[in-house]
Amino acid sequence: MQNGLVSILIANFNKERYLVETLRSILDQEYQLWECIIVDDRSTDNSMQILLEFARMDARFKVIERASDIPKGANFCRNHAFSLCQGEFIQWFDSDDIMYPWFLKDKVRYLQSHPETAYVISRGEIKFEPGFEGNTKFAQTIESPNPIEDYLKFRLSFLIAGPLVRRFVFDEIGLYNPKLRRHQEWELFFRMVLFQSNWGIVDTSGFRYQVNNNSITSRFQEKRRVVESELILFLEILGLPDRDSHHSIPNSERRRLAFKYLMVASYHRRLAFSYRYFLQLCQELLRF
């Protein structure tokens, strides 16, 4: 691990349209002690050519094509990027988003001046491209007096580029859950909130989060897939281990989630999920 180094970790698939602007925004950072590890998920467009051009331009860009023995998908690419990085600070980033020049500087400065803080979160600007057909109602909320409960009720949410995280946090809580195809950032950041509830805030916009019709946010609007993703997600959430009373899901929330998703699974006739949530609800009631 290199002290002060920010590891910017990116998974890319077929984002040639956005890559040049994204990578130039990284080059333009006022904080220059960074490495950028990009794992390309075997793109079929010109992404690799663009990535390799930037790698030749600046050795801080490290480009890796996903190996055939690594499963396809952003979760696997991001986790592989983490395995290769050397930074004290971890910055996840999407290959179609934009960093403003002060993005890294402001967050590193905060963490260096607050050594007791596990991570810091900056706000981002959300940009919907013209003609976007997906959900435009989601937003970011980065502070709460009741973070665990609010996070579970989607009242507290972070965009993927928001947190800058000390490396030890991911050594402790793990990385992206490969079982999830949706909500994977939400689930990872929930584990951060659950086990490391001390975070700081940089209350200025440091990046632009771009939403287009080819983004995951758009592709997973189809209701059946959304329902299945949430059913998988909350089984994973309810299976997380408790540490102590300060780092655990309150019993009332556990019962609420088990009952809610039992009803959701039953309504959508997902019998296997209904059975698992029924067992989970019974287990939660016995805790009472």
DOZATI-970440 format. One record per residue (C-alpha): residue number from 1; residue in one letter; x negated, y, z negated. Coordinates in steps of 0.5 Angstrom, whole numbers, plus 2048, in hexadecimal, padded with zeros to 3 digits. Layout:
N
 roza doke  c1  c2  c3
  NUM    A   X   Y   Z
...
# end
This chain:
288
 roza doke  c1  c2  c3
    1    M 800 800 800
    2    Q 7FD 807 802
    3    N 7FF 80C 7FD
    4    G 803 812 800
    5    L 804 80E 807
    6    V 80C 80E 809
    7    S 80D 808 80D
    8    I 813 80A 812
    9    L 816 803 814
   10    I 81A 803 81A
   11    A 81E 7FD 81E
   12    N 820 7FF 825
   13    F 824 7FB 82A
   14    N 825 7FF 831
   15    K 825 806 82F
   16    E 821 809 834
   17    R 825 80E 835
   18    Y 824 811 82E
   19    L 81D 80E 82D
   20    V 819 814 82F
   21    E 81C 819 82B
   22    T 81C 815 825
   23    L 815 814 825
   24    R 813 81B 827
   25    S 817 81D 821
   26    I 812 818 81D
   27    L 80C 81B 820
   28    D 80E 822 81E
   29    Q 80F 821 817
   30    E 80B 826 812
   31    Y 809 820 80E
   32    Q 804 81C 812
   33    L 802 816 80D
   34    W 807 811 810
   35    E 807 80B 814
   36    C 80D 809 819
   37    I 80E 801 81A
   38    I 813 800 81F
   39    V 815 7F9 820
   40    D 819 7F8 827
   41    D 81E 7F3 828
   42    R 81C 7F1 82F
   43    S 820 7F7 832
   44    T 822 7F6 839
   45    D 821 7FD 83B
   46    N 81B 801 83B
   47    S 81A 802 834
   48    M 813 7FE 833
   49    Q 810 802 839
   50    I 812 809 835
   51    L 810 806 82E
   52    L 809 804 831
   53    E 808 80A 834
   54    F 809 80E 82D
   55    A 804 808 82A
   56    R 7FF 80A 82F
   57    M 800 811 82D
   58    D 800 811 826
   59    A 7FD 80B 822
   60    R 802 80C 81C
   61    F 807 809 821
   62    K 807 801 820
   63    V 80B 7FE 825
   64    I 80D 7F6 824
   65    E 812 7F2 829
   66    R 816 7ED 825
   67    A 813 7E6 825
   68    S 817 7E1 827
   69    D 817 7DD 821
   70    I 81A 7E3 81D
   71    P 822 7E3 81E
   72    K 825 7E9 822
   73    G 828 7EF 81F
   74    A 826 7F5 81B
   75    N 826 7F2 814
   76    F 820 7ED 816
   77    C 81C 7F3 81A
   78    R 81D 7F8 814
   79    N 81B 7F2 80F
   80    H 815 7F0 814
   81    A 813 7F8 814
   82    F 812 7F8 80D
   83    S 80E 7F2 80C
   84    L 809 7F6 811
   85    C 809 7FD 80D
   86    Q 804 800 809
   87    G 807 806 806
   88    E 809 808 7FF
   89    F 80F 80B 801
   90    I 814 807 806
   91    Q 819 80B 80B
   92    W 81E 807 80F
   93    F 820 80A 815
   94    D 824 809 81C
   95    S 821 80A 822
   96    D 826 80F 825
   97    D 826 813 81F
   98    I 822 81A 81E
   99    M 81D 81C 818
  100    Y 81D 824 817
  101    P 816 826 816
  102    W 817 827 80F
  103    F 81A 820 80E
  104    L 814 81C 80B
  105    K 811 822 807
  106    D 817 824 803
  107    K 818 81D 801
  108    V 810 81B 7FF
  109    R 810 821 7FC
  110    Y 816 81F 7F7
  111    L 813 818 7F6
  112    Q 80C 81B 7F4
  113    S 80F 820 7EF
  114    H 814 81B 7EC
  115    P 810 815 7EB
  116    E 815 812 7E7
  117    T 81A 812 7ED
  118    A 81B 80B 7F1
  119    Y 81D 80F 7F7
  120    V 820 815 7FA
  121    I 825 817 7FF
  122    S 826 81C 804
  123    R 82C 81E 807
  124    G 82D 81D 80F
  125    E 831 820 814
  126    I 836 81C 818
  127    K 837 81D 81F
  128    F 83C 819 823
  129    E 83A 819 82B
  130    P 840 81B 830
  131    G 845 816 831
  132    F 843 812 82B
  133    E 849 80D 82A
  134    G 848 80A 823
  135    N 849 80C 81C
  136    T 847 814 81B
  137    K 84A 814 813
  138    F 844 811 810
  139    A 83F 816 80C
  140    Q 83A 816 807
  141    T 83A 817 800
  142    I 833 817 7FC
  143    E 835 819 7F5
  144    S 83A 816 7F0
  145    P 83B 816 7E8
  146    N 83D 80E 7E9
  147    P 839 80C 7EE
  148    I 83A 804 7EE
  149    E 842 805 7EE
  150    D 842 80A 7F3
  151    Y 83D 807 7F8
  152    L 842 800 7F7
  153    K 848 805 7F9
  154    F 844 808 7FF
  155    R 844 80F 7FB
  156    L 83C 80F 7FB
  157    S 839 80D 802
  158    F 832 80F 805
  159    L 830 80F 80C
  160    I 82A 80A 80E
  161    A 825 810 80E
  162    G 827 813 808
  163    P 823 810 803
  164    L 81B 810 802
  165    V 81A 80A 7FE
  166    R 814 808 7FA
  167    R 811 801 7FC
  168    F 812 7FE 7F5
  169    V 819 7FE 7F6
  170    F 81A 7FA 7FC
  171    D 815 7F5 7F9
  172    E 81A 7F5 7F3
  173    I 820 7F4 7F6
  174    G 81F 7F1 7FD
  175    L 820 7F3 804
  176    Y 826 7F3 809
  177    N 82B 7ED 808
  178    P 82A 7E9 80F
  179    K 831 7E6 80D
  180    L 834 7ED 80F
  181    R 836 7F0 816
  182    R 839 7F6 813
  183    H 838 7FA 80D
  184    Q 831 7F8 80C
  185    E 82F 7FF 80A
  186    W 834 800 806
  187    E 833 7F9 802
  188    L 82B 7FB 802
  189    F 82D 802 7FF
  190    F 832 7FF 7FA
  191    R 82C 7FA 7F7
  192    M 828 801 7F6
  193    V 82E 804 7F3
  194    L 82F 7FE 7EE
  195    F 828 7FD 7EC
  196    Q 825 803 7ED
  197    S 82A 809 7EB
  198    N 825 80E 7EA
  199    W 824 812 7F1
  200    G 823 819 7F3
  201    I 826 81E 7F8
  202    V 824 822 7FD
  203    D 82A 827 7FF
  204    T 828 829 806
  205    S 829 825 80C
  206    G 823 822 80E
  207    F 825 81E 814
  208    R 82A 81D 81A
  209    Y 82E 816 819
  210    Q 831 815 820
  211    V 837 811 822
  212    N 839 80E 829
  213    N 83D 809 82C
  214    N 837 804 82C
  215    S 835 805 825
  216    I 837 7FF 820
  217    T 83C 804 81C
  218    S 840 804 823
  219    R 83F 7FD 825
  220    F 842 7FA 81F
  221    Q 848 7FE 81F
  222    E 84C 7F8 821
  223    K 851 7F6 81B
  224    R 850 7EF 81B
  225    R 848 7EF 81A
  226    V 849 7F5 815
  227    V 84D 7F1 811
  228    E 848 7EB 811
  229    S 842 7EF 810
  230    E 845 7F2 80A
  231    L 847 7EB 807
  232    I 840 7E9 808
  233    L 83D 7EF 805
  234    F 841 7EF 7FE
  235    L 840 7E8 7FD
  236    E 839 7EA 7FD
  237    I 83A 7F0 7F9
  238    L 83E 7EB 7F4
  239    G 838 7E6 7F4
  240    L 833 7EB 7F2
  241    P 82F 7EA 7EB
  242    D 830 7EE 7E5
  243    R 82A 7F1 7E2
  244    D 82D 7F5 7DC
  245    S 834 7F9 7DA
  246    H 830 7FF 7DD
  247    H 82F 7FB 7E4
  248    S 835 7F7 7E5
  249    I 83C 7F8 7E9
  250    P 841 7F9 7E3
  251    N 846 7F3 7E2
  252    S 84C 7F8 7E4
  253    E 849 7F9 7EB
  254    R 847 7F2 7EC
  255    R 84E 7F0 7EB
  256    R 851 7F5 7EF
  257    L 84C 7F3 7F5
  258    A 84E 7EB 7F4
  259    F 855 7ED 7F4
  260    K 855 7F2 7FA
  261    Y 851 7ED 7FF
  262    L 855 7E7 7FD
  263    M 85B 7EB 7FF
  264    V 857 7ED 805
  265    A 855 7E6 807
  266    S 85C 7E4 806
  267    Y 85F 7E9 80A
  268    H 85B 7E8 810
  269    R 85C 7E0 80F
  270    R 854 7DF 80E
  271    L 855 7D9 809
  272    A 84E 7D7 808
  273    F 84D 7DE 805
  274    S 854 7DE 801
  275    Y 851 7D8 7FE
  276    R 84A 7DB 7FC
  277    Y 84E 7E1 7FA
  278    F 853 7DD 7F6
  279    L 84D 7DA 7F2
  280    Q 849 7E0 7F1
  281    L 84F 7E4 7EE
  282    C 850 7DE 7E9
  283    Q 849 7DF 7E7
  284    E 84A 7E6 7E6
  285    L 850 7E5 7E2
  286    L 84C 7E0 7DD
  287    R 847 7E6 7DC
  288    F 84D 7EA 7D9
# end
